Amino acid sequence: MNWTETLKAQIEGAYPATVGMMKLVDEGSLDWRPETGHNWMTMGQLLKHIPTACGHCMKGFVTGDWGMPDGVDISEMSPEEMLPPAEKMPTTKSVAEAIAELDADKKLAIQMIDQAGEKNLASKMVAAPWHPLPMPLGTQLLGMIGHLHQHKAQLYYYLKLQGKPVHTGTLYGM
């Protein structure tokens, strides 16, 4: 198995499909959220979160830089600080901003895969701040692509609930 090829192939499927769905979002719906249940992000919050789901997290695993302010240790954060409730999450200013941020995140993800190198992807053991069990770096990075897929599916259902003409092909970028 070649981690570099596998991870990059997954990226080439996930990001374009996500951008395609982002383009279906109406600017006027950034404050929309599902009507039932609780702790739902608004559409704008989801669009702001998606570009941090993959490359940003890969950078944390590869470099140890999780983007925290000076003096803040992510491993010492409470669960609510690490995973804040929806009402505390930031929102995007526009669909175009979210797409630009997602494009930058894709470039960062590819850069981090290249920086890690095949040997480290296969053998370097790293733990996530939210789960202390060390796993191979490649496994952790694949998990971050899975994180992007999860929020891509969330966006799909948000669009479906809004009555947008999405179907399974939309989810997979077809």
C-alpha positions in Angstrom: 0.0 0.0 0.0 1.3 3.5 -0.9 -0.1 6.0 1.7 0.8 9.0 -0.4 -1.2 7.8 -3.5 -4.1 6.6 -1.3 -4.4 9.9 0.6 -4.1 12.1 -2.5 -6.7 10.0 -4.4 -9.1 10.4 -1.5 -8.5 14.2 -1.5 -9.1 14.4 -5.2 -12.6 12.9 -4.7 -13.6 14.7 -1.5 -12.7 18.4 -2.2 -14.2 18.8 -5.7 -17.5 17.2 -4.6 -17.6 19.5 -1.6 -16.9 22.6 -3.7 -19.7 21.5 -6.1 -22.2 21.4 -3.2 -20.9 24.7 -1.7 -21.8 26.3 -5.0 -25.4 25.2 -4.5 -25.7 27.3 -1.3 -27.7 30.5 -1.5 -26.0 33.5 0.1 -29.2 34.3 1.9 -29.3 30.9 3.6 -26.1 31.3 5.7 -28.2 31.7 8.9 -30.3 28.6 8.1 -30.2 25.5 10.3 -32.4 22.5 10.6 -35.6 23.2 12.5 -35.7 20.2 14.8 -33.2 19.0 17.3 -30.5 21.1 18.9 -26.8 22.1 18.6 -27.0 22.4 14.8 -24.5 24.6 13.1 -26.0 27.2 10.7 -25.2 26.8 7.0 -22.6 29.6 7.4 -21.0 27.9 10.4 -20.8 24.6 8.5 -19.2 26.3 5.5 -16.7 27.9 7.9 -15.9 24.6 9.6 -15.5 22.4 6.5 -12.3 24.1 5.4 -10.7 23.3 8.8 -11.7 19.6 8.7 -8.8 18.1 6.8 -5.7 20.0 5.8 -5.7 22.1 8.9 -5.9 19.0 11.1 -3.3 17.2 8.9 -0.9 20.1 9.7 -1.4 19.4 13.4 -0.5 15.8 13.0 2.5 16.4 10.7 4.0 19.4 12.4 2.5 19.5 15.9 1.1 23.0 15.1 -2.6 22.9 15.8 -3.0 26.6 15.2 -3.5 27.5 18.8 -2.6 30.9 20.2 0.7 31.2 22.1 0.5 29.7 25.6 -2.5 27.4 24.8 -1.9 23.7 24.9 -4.6 21.8 23.0 -4.0 18.7 25.1 -5.1 20.7 28.2 -8.3 22.1 26.7 -11.7 20.9 28.0 -14.0 19.0 25.7 -16.2 22.1 25.3 -13.2 24.3 24.4 -12.0 21.7 21.9 -15.5 21.0 20.5 -17.6 24.1 21.2 -21.4 24.1 21.0 -22.7 25.3 17.7 -23.7 28.8 19.0 -20.0 29.5 19.7 -18.7 28.5 16.3 -17.7 31.2 13.8 -19.5 31.7 10.5 -18.4 32.5 7.0 -19.1 35.8 5.4 -19.9 34.3 2.0 -20.0 31.2 -0.1 -17.0 32.5 -2.1 -15.0 33.0 1.1 -15.7 29.4 2.1 -14.8 28.0 -1.3 -11.5 30.0 -1.3 -10.7 28.7 2.2 -11.5 25.1 1.1 -9.2 25.5 -1.9 -6.4 26.7 0.5 -7.1 23.7 2.8 -6.8 21.3 -0.1 -3.4 22.7 -1.0 -2.3 22.5 2.7 -3.5 18.8 2.9 -1.4 17.9 -0.2 1.6 19.8 1.2 1.3 18.0 4.5 1.2 14.6 2.8 4.3 15.5 0.8 6.1 16.9 3.9 5.3 13.8 6.0 6.8 11.4 3.4 5.9 7.8 2.7 8.1 6.4 5.5 6.5 8.5 8.2 3.0 8.0 6.9 3.5 4.2 7.3 5.5 4.1 10.5 5.4 7.2 12.6 3.0 6.8 15.5 1.1 9.9 16.5 -1.9 10.6 18.8 -4.7 13.0 18.4 -5.2 15.6 21.1 -8.8 14.3 21.4 -7.9 10.6 21.5 -4.5 9.6 23.1 -4.2 6.2 21.3 -1.2 6.5 19.0 -1.8 5.4 15.4 0.3 5.5 12.2 0.4 9.0 10.8 -1.2 7.8 7.5 -4.1 6.4 9.5 -4.6 9.7 11.3 -4.4 11.7 8.0 -6.9 9.3 6.4 -9.2 10.0 9.4 -9.0 13.7 8.6 -10.2 13.0 5.1 -13.0 11.1 6.7 -13.7 14.1 8.8 -14.1 16.2 5.6 -16.4 13.5 4.1 -18.6 13.6 7.2 -19.1 17.3 6.9 -19.5 17.0 3.1 -22.4 14.6 3.9 -23.8 17.1 6.4 -23.8 19.8 3.8 -25.6 17.4 1.4 -28.4 16.9 3.9 -28.6 20.6 4.7 -29.1 21.2 0.9 -31.6 18.3 0.7 -33.6 19.7 3.7 -33.7 23.1 1.9 -35.2 21.4 -1.2 -32.2 21.7 -3.4 -32.0 19.2 -6.3 -29.2 17.0 -4.9 -28.9 13.3 -5.3 -26.3 10.6 -4.6 -24.2 11.7 -7.5 -24.0 15.2 -6.1 -22.6 13.7 -2.9 -19.8 12.1 -4.9 -19.2 14.9 -7.3 -20.7 13.2 -10.3 
